[in-house]
Amino acid sequence: MITEIGIVAGEIWHFLDQNGSVSIDFLAKGIDRSRDNVLMSLGWLAREGHVILQKANSDYMVSLRKND
């Protein structure tokens, strides 16, 4: 399972790099992964400080943290 989370995290990284800030639902559909896998992978990326999550209505917006 850890390997799968890492693979999905990489897919998320690339998707966000190409699409900017998106909702979690749009992200899950965009990479064709289950919401559960996306959430686990986002947790990993958030813990490592690579993404920013912001509450937006009934969902969250997610974007890459850009280091200047």
A tleap script that builds the chain and sets N, CA, C and O, in Angstrom:
source leaprc.protein.ff14SB
mol = sequence {
  NMET ILE THR GLU ILE GLY ILE VAL ALA GLY
  GLU ILE TRP HIE PHE LEU ASP GLN ASN GLY
  SER VAL SER ILE ASP PHE LEU ALA LYS GLY
  ILE ASP ARG SER ARG ASP ASN VAL LEU MET
  SER LEU GLY TRP LEU ALA ARG GLU GLY HIE
  VAL ILE LEU GLN LYS ALA ASN SER ASP TYR
  MET VAL SER LEU ARG LYS ASN CASP
}
set mol.1.N position { 0.823 -1.205 0.000 }
set mol.1.CA position { 0.000 0.000 0.000 }
set mol.1.C position { 0.858 1.257 0.000 }
set mol.1.O position { 0.503 2.244 -0.643 }
set mol.2.N position { 1.974 1.235 0.707 }
set mol.2.CA position { 2.867 2.398 0.753 }
set mol.2.C position { 3.362 2.737 -0.649 }
set mol.2.O position { 3.455 3.911 -1.006 }
set mol.3.N position { 3.677 1.727 -1.438 }
set mol.3.CA position { 4.143 1.963 -2.808 }
set mol.3.C position { 3.057 2.649 -3.626 }
set mol.3.O position { 3.337 3.591 -4.367 }
set mol.4.N position { 1.822 2.183 -3.493 }
set mol.4.CA position { 0.694 2.777 -4.216 }
set mol.4.C position { 0.499 4.237 -3.817 }
set mol.4.O position { 0.258 5.085 -4.677 }
set mol.5.N position { 0.600 4.537 -2.527 }
set mol.5.CA position { 0.462 5.913 -2.050 }
set mol.5.C position { 1.551 6.793 -2.668 }
set mol.5.O position { 1.282 7.923 -3.076 }
set mol.6.N position { 2.752 6.284 -2.735 }
set mol.6.CA position { 3.856 7.030 -3.342 }
set mol.6.C position { 3.643 7.280 -4.828 }
set mol.6.O position { 3.932 8.367 -5.328 }
set mol.7.N position { 3.141 6.280 -5.526 }
set mol.7.CA position { 2.870 6.432 -6.963 }
set mol.7.C position { 1.793 7.487 -7.187 }
set mol.7.O position { 1.936 8.354 -8.050 }
set mol.8.N position { 0.727 7.412 -6.417 }
set mol.8.CA position { -0.359 8.385 -6.552 }
set mol.8.C position { 0.129 9.781 -6.166 }
set mol.8.O position { -0.274 10.765 -6.785 }
set mol.9.N position { 0.981 9.878 -5.162 }
set mol.9.CA position { 1.543 11.177 -4.779 }
set mol.9.C position { 2.301 11.799 -5.953 }
set mol.9.O position { 2.201 13.003 -6.189 }
set mol.10.N position { 3.045 10.993 -6.675 }
set mol.10.CA position { 3.748 11.487 -7.859 }
set mol.10.C position { 2.787 11.946 -8.942 }
set mol.10.O position { 3.016 12.965 -9.592 }
set mol.11.N position { 1.718 11.198 -9.135 }
set mol.11.CA position { 0.705 11.585 -10.125 }
set mol.11.C position { 0.039 12.906 -9.728 }
set mol.11.O position { -0.224 13.761 -10.574 }
set mol.12.N position { -0.227 13.056 -8.435 }
set mol.12.CA position { -0.815 14.300 -7.932 }
set mol.12.C position { 0.135 15.467 -8.193 }
set mol.12.O position { -0.284 16.521 -8.672 }
set mol.13.N position { 1.404 15.275 -7.878 }
set mol.13.CA position { 2.411 16.322 -8.070 }
set mol.13.C position { 2.397 16.813 -9.523 }
set mol.13.O position { 2.347 18.015 -9.783 }
set mol.14.N position { 2.442 15.871 -10.452 }
set mol.14.CA position { 2.471 16.231 -11.872 }
set mol.14.C position { 1.166 16.909 -12.305 }
set mol.14.O position { 1.190 17.876 -13.067 }
set mol.15.N position { 0.039 16.406 -11.822 }
set mol.15.CA position { -1.252 16.990 -12.176 }
set mol.15.C position { -1.341 18.431 -11.681 }
set mol.15.O position { -1.769 19.317 -12.421 }
set mol.16.N position { -0.938 18.668 -10.435 }
set mol.16.CA position { -0.996 20.020 -9.879 }
set mol.16.C position { -0.008 20.945 -10.573 }
set mol.16.O position { -0.295 22.128 -10.762 }
set mol.17.N position { 1.134 20.428 -10.948 }
set mol.17.CA position { 2.126 21.231 -11.658 }
set mol.17.C position { 1.572 21.715 -12.996 }
set mol.17.O position { 1.881 22.823 -13.435 }
set mol.18.N position { 0.759 20.892 -13.637 }
set mol.18.CA position { 0.191 21.239 -14.937 }
set mol.18.C position { -1.109 22.037 -14.825 }
set mol.18.O position { -1.423 22.822 -15.720 }
set mol.19.N position { -1.876 21.850 -13.736 }
set mol.19.CA position { -3.222 22.420 -13.649 }
set mol.19.C position { -3.399 23.484 -12.578 }
set mol.19.O position { -4.453 24.117 -12.523 }
set mol.20.N position { -2.421 23.698 -11.739 }
set mol.20.CA position { -2.561 24.685 -10.669 }
set mol.20.C position { -3.490 24.204 -9.572 }
set mol.20.O position { -3.602 23.002 -9.333 }
set mol.21.N position { -4.149 25.123 -8.910 }
set mol.21.CA position { -5.034 24.829 -7.788 }
set mol.21.C position { -6.328 24.179 -8.279 }
set mol.21.O position { -6.998 24.707 -9.167 }
set mol.22.N position { -6.674 23.031 -7.695 }
set mol.22.CA position { -7.881 22.298 -8.076 }
set mol.22.C position { -8.551 21.739 -6.829 }
set mol.22.O position { -7.928 21.641 -5.772 }
set mol.23.N position { -9.818 21.374 -6.954 }
set mol.23.CA position { -10.518 20.717 -5.844 }
set mol.23.C position { -10.061 19.259 -5.758 }
set mol.23.O position { -9.552 18.694 -6.726 }
set mol.24.N position { -10.252 18.675 -4.599 }
set mol.24.CA position { -9.880 17.269 -4.419 }
set mol.24.C position { -10.712 16.384 -5.339 }
set mol.24.O position { -10.191 15.428 -5.912 }
set mol.25.N position { -11.990 16.688 -5.486 }
set mol.25.CA position { -12.829 15.895 -6.399 }
set mol.25.C position { -12.319 15.970 -7.835 }
set mol.25.O position { -12.238 14.950 -8.519 }
set mol.26.N position { -11.973 17.181 -8.297 }
set mol.26.CA position { -11.458 17.349 -9.658 }
set mol.26.C position { -10.134 16.618 -9.815 }
set mol.26.O position { -9.876 16.008 -10.852 }
set mol.27.N position { -9.299 16.680 -8.790 }
set mol.27.CA position { -8.008 15.989 -8.802 }
set mol.27.C position { -8.198 14.484 -8.933 }
set mol.27.O position { -7.556 13.848 -9.769 }
set mol.28.N position { -9.069 13.913 -8.122 }
set mol.28.CA position { -9.307 12.467 -8.148 }
set mol.28.C position { -9.802 12.019 -9.526 }
set mol.28.O position { -9.384 10.980 -10.036 }
set mol.29.N position { -10.684 12.804 -10.115 }
set mol.29.CA position { -11.190 12.478 -11.454 }
set mol.29.C position { -10.098 12.671 -12.501 }
set mol.29.O position { -9.984 11.885 -13.441 }
set mol.30.N position { -9.299 13.717 -12.334 }
set mol.30.CA position { -8.255 14.033 -13.304 }
set mol.30.C position { -7.161 12.993 -13.402 }
set mol.30.O position { -6.605 12.769 -14.478 }
set mol.31.N position { -6.844 12.347 -12.271 }
set mol.31.CA position { -5.815 11.300 -12.303 }
set mol.31.C position { -6.430 9.906 -12.283 }
set mol.31.O position { -5.714 8.904 -12.271 }
set mol.32.N position { -7.758 9.847 -12.279 }
set mol.32.CA position { -8.503 8.586 -12.320 }
set mol.32.C position { -8.094 7.643 -11.193 }
set mol.32.O position { -7.769 6.477 -11.416 }
set mol.33.N position { -8.120 8.181 -9.984 }
set mol.33.CA position { -7.825 7.401 -8.777 }
set mol.33.C position { -8.972 7.562 -7.788 }
set mol.33.O position { -9.724 8.534 -7.847 }
set mol.34.N position { -9.097 6.607 -6.885 }
set mol.34.CA position { -10.157 6.699 -5.878 }
set mol.34.C position { -9.867 7.857 -4.921 }
set mol.34.O position { -8.717 8.224 -4.684 }
set mol.35.N position { -10.940 8.410 -4.389 }
set mol.35.CA position { -10.793 9.523 -3.432 }
set mol.35.C position { -9.953 9.082 -2.237 }
set mol.35.O position { -9.149 9.866 -1.731 }
set mol.36.N position { -10.123 7.849 -1.780 }
set mol.36.CA position { -9.341 7.350 -0.644 }
set mol.36.C position { -7.844 7.385 -0.944 }
set mol.36.O position { -7.060 7.853 -0.118 }
set mol.37.N position { -7.442 6.895 -2.117 }
set mol.37.CA position { -6.025 6.915 -2.484 }
set mol.37.C position { -5.506 8.339 -2.592 }
set mol.37.O position { -4.390 8.637 -2.167 }
set mol.38.N position { -6.324 9.217 -3.164 }
set mol.38.CA position { -5.930 10.623 -3.295 }
set mol.38.C position { -5.745 11.250 -1.917 }
set mol.38.O position { -4.771 11.967 -1.690 }
set mol.39.N position { -6.662 10.990 -1.006 }
set mol.39.CA position { -6.560 11.567 0.337 }
set mol.39.C position { -5.332 11.064 1.089 }
set mol.39.O position { -4.656 11.845 1.759 }
set mol.40.N position { -5.037 9.778 0.985 }
set mol.40.CA position { -3.839 9.242 1.650 }
set mol.40.C position { -2.579 9.873 1.067 }
set mol.40.O position { -1.663 10.233 1.807 }
set mol.41.N position { -2.530 10.005 -0.244 }
set mol.41.CA position { -1.365 10.580 -0.902 }
set mol.41.C position { -1.232 12.065 -0.605 }
set mol.41.O position { -0.120 12.565 -0.436 }
set mol.42.N position { -2.351 12.774 -0.541 }
set mol.42.CA position { -2.307 14.183 -0.172 }
set mol.42.C position { -1.822 14.362 1.262 }
set mol.42.O position { -1.106 15.317 1.564 }
set mol.43.N position { -2.205 13.455 2.137 }
set mol.43.CA position { -1.709 13.501 3.514 }
set mol.43.C position { -0.201 13.396 3.558 }
set mol.43.O position { 0.462 14.119 4.301 }
set mol.44.N position { 0.333 12.501 2.766 }
set mol.44.CA position { 1.778 12.332 2.679 }
set mol.44.C position { 2.428 13.619 2.170 }
set mol.44.O position { 3.378 14.126 2.767 }
set mol.45.N position { 1.900 14.142 1.051 }
set mol.45.CA position { 2.467 15.359 0.466 }
set mol.45.C position { 2.338 16.553 1.416 }
set mol.45.O position { 3.247 17.379 1.499 }
set mol.46.N position { 1.224 16.643 2.125 }
set mol.46.CA position { 1.021 17.740 3.074 }
set mol.46.C position { 1.998 17.631 4.239 }
set mol.46.O position { 2.570 18.634 4.667 }
set mol.47.N position { 2.188 16.443 4.744 }
set mol.47.CA position { 3.113 16.223 5.862 }
set mol.47.C position { 4.540 16.604 5.475 }
set mol.47.O position { 5.305 17.102 6.301 }
set mol.48.N position { 4.884 16.367 4.223 }
set mol.48.CA position { 6.215 16.714 3.719 }
set mol.48.C position { 6.312 18.188 3.327 }
set mol.48.O position { 7.389 18.667 2.974 }
set mol.49.N position { 5.192 18.905 3.388 }
set mol.49.CA position { 5.190 20.332 3.088 }
set mol.49.C position { 5.172 20.669 1.610 }
set mol.49.O position { 5.569 21.767 1.222 }
set mol.50.N position { 4.715 19.732 0.772 }
set mol.50.CA position { 4.727 19.940 -0.669 }
set mol.50.C position { 3.430 20.516 -1.239 }
set mol.50.O position { 3.427 21.034 -2.355 }
set mol.51.N position { 2.332 20.432 -0.491 }
set mol.51.CA position { 1.055 20.954 -0.985 }
set mol.51.C position { 0.413 21.864 0.053 }
set mol.51.O position { 0.722 21.806 1.243 }
set mol.52.N position { -0.488 22.705 -0.437 }
set mol.52.CA position { -1.291 23.582 0.412 }
set mol.52.C position { -2.745 23.170 0.226 }
set mol.52.O position { -3.217 23.040 -0.904 }
set mol.53.N position { -3.448 22.966 1.323 }
set mol.53.CA position { -4.872 22.615 1.296 }
set mol.53.C position { -5.658 23.758 1.922 }
set mol.53.O position { -5.315 24.244 3.001 }
set mol.54.N position { -6.728 24.188 1.228 }
set mol.54.CA position { -7.580 25.257 1.736 }
set mol.54.C position { -9.035 24.844 1.598 }
set mol.54.O position { -9.459 24.360 0.548 }
set mol.55.N position { -9.796 25.040 2.671 }
set mol.55.CA position { -11.227 24.709 2.666 }
set mol.55.C position { -11.963 25.597 1.683 }
set mol.55.O position { -11.786 26.815 1.681 }
set mol.56.N position { -12.790 24.984 0.844 }
set mol.56.CA position { -13.603 25.716 -0.131 }
set mol.56.C position { -14.974 25.062 -0.205 }
set mol.56.O position { -15.139 24.030 -0.856 }
set mol.57.N position { -15.946 25.653 0.454 }
set mol.57.CA position { -17.303 25.111 0.526 }
set mol.57.C position { -17.286 23.706 1.100 }
set mol.57.O position { -16.813 23.514 2.220 }
set mol.58.N position { -17.785 22.717 0.370 }
set mol.58.CA position { -17.852 21.355 0.900 }
set mol.58.C position { -16.645 20.513 0.504 }
set mol.58.O position { -16.628 19.306 0.749 }
set mol.59.N position { -15.642 21.131 -0.101 }
set mol.59.CA position { -14.450 20.409 -0.551 }
set mol.59.C position { -13.216 21.206 -0.142 }
set mol.59.O position { -13.325 22.214 0.558 }
set mol.60.N position { -12.074 20.765 -0.568 }
set mol.60.CA position { -10.819 21.480 -0.343 }
set mol.60.C position { -10.152 21.750 -1.684 }
set mol.60.O position { -10.245 20.951 -2.616 }
set mol.61.N position { -9.477 22.896 -1.762 }
set mol.61.CA position { -8.642 23.219 -2.910 }
set mol.61.C position { -7.222 22.834 -2.534 }
set mol.61.O position { -6.778 23.054 -1.406 }
set mol.62.N position { -6.525 22.263 -3.489 }
set mol.62.CA position { -5.150 21.816 -3.239 }
set mol.62.C position { -4.247 22.402 -4.324 }
set mol.62.O position { -4.627 22.473 -5.493 }
set mol.63.N position { -3.047 22.819 -3.917 }
set mol.63.CA position { -2.077 23.363 -4.857 }
set mol.63.C position { -0.676 23.012 -4.363 }
set mol.63.O position { -0.475 22.695 -3.190 }
set mol.64.N position { 0.275 23.074 -5.270 }
set mol.64.CA position { 1.669 22.841 -4.895 }
set mol.64.C position { 2.196 24.041 -4.140 }
set mol.64.O position { 1.856 25.182 -4.455 }
set mol.65.N position { 3.023 23.786 -3.146 }
set mol.65.CA position { 3.716 24.855 -2.433 }
set mol.65.C position { 4.921 25.224 -3.288 }
set mol.65.O position { 5.786 24.389 -3.550 }
set mol.66.N position { 4.972 26.464 -3.713 }
set mol.66.CA position { 6.086 26.925 -4.555 }
set mol.66.C position { 7.166 27.522 -3.660 }
set mol.66.O position { 6.903 28.418 -2.859 }
set mol.67.N position { 8.374 27.014 -3.810 }
set mol.67.CA position { 9.521 27.577 -3.075 }
set mol.67.C position { 10.176 28.643 -3.934 }
set mol.67.O position { 10.635 28.370 -5.043 }
set mol.68.N position { 10.215 29.857 -3.409 }
set mol.68.CA position { 10.824 30.953 -4.173 }
set mol.68.C position { 12.283 31.106 -3.856 }
set mol.68.O position { 12.946 31.982 -4.411 }
savepdb mol mol.pdb
quit
